[in-house]
Amino acid sequence: MSKSIFYHAGCPVCVSAEHDILNLVKDVEVVNIGEDRSRIAEAQKAGIKSVPALVTPNGNVLHINFGASIEEVIG
């Protein structure tokens, strides 16, 4: 992976974190799995347990300010 990927579910906590991440990290892809549910499996495979979360280019998962568990997003 050559860039970071920020996963979130669109809640106010997630959107706030998105703004901060975009100001801090260059070359980041933002994925709203609340809107693009086809990317949930990808997020799970990357190790996402809750959103918002950032996956670094090295594959490290950084869970940020708990907003919702991945199970809650799946519904």
N, C-alpha and C positions, 0 to 999 in steps of 0.2 A: 504494500500500500504506500503511495507516495504523498498522501495528504491526510489530514485529520478528518474524521466524520463526526458531526455532532447530531445525536439523535434526541428527539423530544416529541412530546405528544400534544403540543399546542396550548397547554394550560398557562396561566399567568406566570407561575414559577419558571416554566420552561422558556417562555418567550423572553422573560427578563434575563435568564442565563444566556439565551441565544445572543442578545444584544451585547452582553459582556464578552462572550467568546469571540464574536466577530470583531470586536475592538482589540482583542488580545492575540488572536491566532491568525496567521496568514495562511491562505490556501486551505480553507476548511469547507467541506460540503455540509450543508444543513439538511437533515432528513426529518420531516414531521411525520412520524409513524401513525399519528392520529388521523392524518389525511391520506397518507400513502401506506396503507396497511400491507401491501405486498412486500414491504421492506422489514416487517417485524421478524421474520425468520432469519434474515441477514443480521439484524441487531442481536438476536439471541445467540446466533453462531459466533458473533464477535465477543460475546460475554456480557452483554447488557443485562443487568438485573433490575434496573430502575432508570427512569428518565427524569430529568435530563442527564445525559452522559456523553462524554467525548472519547472517541477511540483515536489514539495517536497513530502516527505512521508505523510505529514499531509494534502495534497491536495491543498496547496497554489500554485498559478501560478505566476512565476516570469518572466515577459517579459523582454528580454535582447536586448539592442541595435537593435532596429527595422530593420529587413531585408526585410520582406514581410508580408502582411496581410494573414490571412488564406484564404480569398476569392481569393487572387492572386495565392496562391498555388493550390487551387481547379481549377482555370482557368476558 
